[in-house]
Amino acid sequence: MITYQREQVSDVLSEIKPLLEMHWREIAHYQDIPLEPLWDWYQRAPGVRVFTARLNGELIGYVVFGIGPSKHYSGSIQAAQDILYLHPEHRAGRTGYKLIKYCDEQLRAEGVQVVYQHAKVAKDFGRLLVAIGYEPVDTIYGRRLDKENPHGCNGIRSR
């Protein structure tokens, strides 16, 4: 049986580490940058929320959010997903859907007005988010500054 719950970082840290390594290998865009989470920060930050999915007690997925007043709309409590992972063996069913819905319910109960989810281009689950009721609102681009850009100084290819 799969259960969904909010947990403390310190209580799930040892279980998250192996899944986080799998997650990093699967989606990290810059694989040459080592995975070195600031575990102390995650354990101390007051706005960090961790939601988990467990199958018969075993951790199979997690979502980590940062919540607090928006820097732009100070009267609005908002949540930004930091990381979301579901073990590949559990992606075919409705587990991901239920985990996200559970997070939304818990965040709403905590007074969150807006939730922002992000998806990696390599593992885009945007269709699922839209099916749940999310809207595309932003696009994020990354650029390595410590490596030569093969497309020139501005990244635009000439025809």
N, C-alpha and C positions, 0 to 999 in steps of 0.2 A: 504494500500500500504506500502511495506517495503522499507525504505530508509537506505542508508549507508553513514556515514560521519565521519570525524575526529572532535573530540571535546576536549575541555580542561578538565582536571581532575576536577578543581573547578566548572565547569558548570554542571557536571554530578554526582558529589559526592553523593548528597542526593538520586539520583535514583539508583546508583550502589550499595549502601549499602544493600538494601534488597535482590537484586539478588546475591550479593557476599555471603551473609549468606546462601542462598539456595545452591549456588555453593559449599561452604565449607562443608555443611552437606552431599552433594552428593559425593564429591571426596576426602576429606581430609583423608590421610592415617593415620595420628595420631590425631584422634578426641579429645584426651584428652589435646592437646595443643590448648589453646584458640586462636581464630581468632582476631588479633589485628594489622591491617595494619598501617604502618607508613604514614598516610595520608599527613602530612606535607612534607615528603620526596617526595611523588608522585607529589605533587603540585609544588614543587620547582625544581626538577631535570630537567635539560634542555633536556635530551635525552628521556624523557618519551613521548610516543605517545599513545593516546586512540582513538580507532575506535569503532563506535557503529552501531548497527542495531536497527531500530525503526519501529514499526508497528503503523501507524497513529499517530506518535508522541510519542508513549509509548516505553520505552527502553525494548528490548527483548534479547539483547546480546551485548557483548563487547569483545574487544581484547586490551590488554595493552602490549606495546613493550618498551624495552630499546634500543636506537640506539646510535651508535657512532663508532669511530675508533676501530678496533679489537685490543685487547692487544697483540695478536700474529702476526697480519698482519696489521701493522699500516697504510698502504696505502689503506686499505679496510674498508669502512663503512659497518657495519653489524647491523642487528636487531635481538634481542632475545625476543621471546614471553615470557612475564611474566605470563600472565593469559588469558585464552580464555573461554568464557561461552556463551552458547545459551540456552535460556529457553527451557525446555523439549517439550513444546507444538509446538515448531518451528523447531525441529530437523528432522522431516520426509521429508521435501521438500529440496529445494536447497538453503535455507537461509544460512546455514553454509558455503557451497561452495562459494556462492556469497560474503559473508563477508570476507572470507580468500582471495579470488581473489581481492576484493576491497583493502584490506590492502596491498597486494603485489603491486598493481598498484600505490598506494599512496607512498609506501616506495621506489619503483623504481624511481618515479618522484623526490624523495628527495635525490637520489644518493646512496641509499642502494644497495650494491652488493650481499650480502648473507642474507637470512632470516632463522632463526632457529625457528622451532616450536617444542613444546614438548606435549606429551599426557600422561595422567595418565594411568597406567596399568588397573585400574578399569573402565575407560571410554576411551578406546583406539579408537581414530579416525584416526589412521595411514593409513587405507585404503583410506580414503578421501584425506589425504595429498598426498599420492602416486598418486592418480588419478589426482590431480592438477599439479603434477610435482615435488613434494618434494622427497628426497631420505633419507632412514634411514642412519644416520651418527654417532649416539652416543647412548649409553645406560647409564642411571643414576641409581645408587643404593643408598638406604638410610639405615642408621642404627641408632637405638636409643642407645645412650651412657648412658642415665640416667635410663635405665631399663635393667634387666637381659636378656641376649640373650638365648632363649630356645635351641639353636642349638650348644651351646658351644662357645669357645672364638673366633673361626673364621667363624662361621656360616655354616660350612660344616658338613653334617650329615654323620656318619659312617654307613657302610652297615651292 
